[in-house]
């Protein structure tokens, strides 16, 4: 099971529509803040603040290249969210199975 803080911080980070949009922009590959800001309807400082939340949430990593910071999606953060959702799905399927079996016993 994944630690609660790893997936919780990631989901919280994606709770903001602007951060989700930034995260989606990074799905095509690493980008510098200046390049992200050109694609977003918010200022460059705002993009930087959103990126900090994404980094703190474990969804994005920072790599310095010369004078620019490039951001990329961190697969470990995405995997933490996926593991959490998979575990919830397993619980839901098990509950459905038990309910179906119980209903089958009632109709006999």
N, C-alpha and C positions, 0 to 999 in steps of 0.2 A: 504494500500500500504506500502511496505517496504521502509525504509529510503535508500536513494541513496548510502550513504557511506557503509552501511552494505553489500549490494550485490556487489558493485563496488570493494571494497577491496578484497572480496572473489574471484571474477573472476580474478582480477589482480594477486592475489597470485597463482592461478592455471595456469597462463600464461606461467610458466616455466616448461619444461618437467620433470626436476628433482623433483621439488616440487609436481607435479602431481603424480609422482611415489611414493614419500614419503607418500602423502595423501592416495594413494591407498593401500600402505602397512598397514596403520593404520586402514583400513576398516575391518581388521580381529580382531582388538582389540588393546588395549593400548600397547605401546612399549617404551623402554628406548632408549636414543640416541645411546648408544653403540650397541644395537640390530638392530636399523635401519641402522647404519653405516655399519654393517656386510653385509647387504642386498643391499647396494647401491655402485655404482662405484665411489663415491666421498669420501673425507676424513670426519672424524668425525666432525671437526670444520665447514666444509661446510654443513653437515647435520644440525648442530645446527643453522647455519645462515638461512637455508631454513625453519627450524621449526619456527624461530622467525617471518619470513614473514607470515607463515601460521597462527601463533597465532595472529599476528597483523591484519590479514585479517578476523579473527573471525571463521576460519575453524577448528582450533585445540586448545585444552586446555592443560594446563600443570598441573601436579600433582606431588608433591615431595613425594617420598617414601624412607625414609632413606636418603642415599647419592645419590640416582638416581632420575632423573626427568623422569617421564613417560608422554607420549603424547597420546592423544586420539582425535578422531574426535568430534567436537562440533556440535551437531545436530541443534542448533540455526543458525549457519552459513550456513549450508547446506539448511535449511528451507528458509533462506533469499534469496538464489540463486533460489530455486525452486519457491518461491512466485513471484520473478521477472520474471522468464521464463513463469510461468503460466499467468501472466498479459500480457506479450507480445503475448502469444498464443491466449488469449481472444481477443486482439485487432486485430490480424491477422484473426481470424475466423469471427469477425464482419465485417471486410473489405471484406472478401470473400463473405459473405452473401449479403452485399450491392451490390457488383459487379455482383453476380449471379442474384439478383432481377432486377438489371438494364438491364442486358443482356436479361432476360426473357421478359421485357417490350418492348425491341427493336424488338424481333422476332415475336411479336403478330401483 
